[in-house]
Amino acid sequence: MEAGGAYVSTVLPNAGRDGNPLWRVRLPMPPIADGYDDLPLPEMPAPAGQQGLGLWDRYMAGGRLATVQQVVAAAAPADPSHIEVLE
C-alpha cells in the first residue's frame, strides 16, 4: 500500500441485510522532510478529574490480553460451520 493509503471497514444495510464492504482509500499526506518528528502535533491536555476508560488496564496490562483470548476461545463454537458470513 502506498503512503497515505488505508482500508476502511464499514457496516451498511442493503435490502434488509447488513453488508461489510471494505473500502480502499487514499488520505492526503502532509509534507514530511526527514520523518514524523518534523510534524507539529497539537497539545493534548489531560482532562482534570477524569480517569478515562481504562482500556489498557482492562485488556492489555499484566497478561490480561492472554486471559481475554482464553475466554473468547472457550466461548467459540466447536463447529463454526453454522455461522453465516455476510458479504
Secondary structure, 3 states (H helix, E strand, C coil): CCCCEEEEECCEEECCEEECCEEEEECCCCCCCCCHHHCCCCCCCCCCCCCCCCHHHHHCHHHHHHHHHHHHHHHCCCCHHHCCCCC
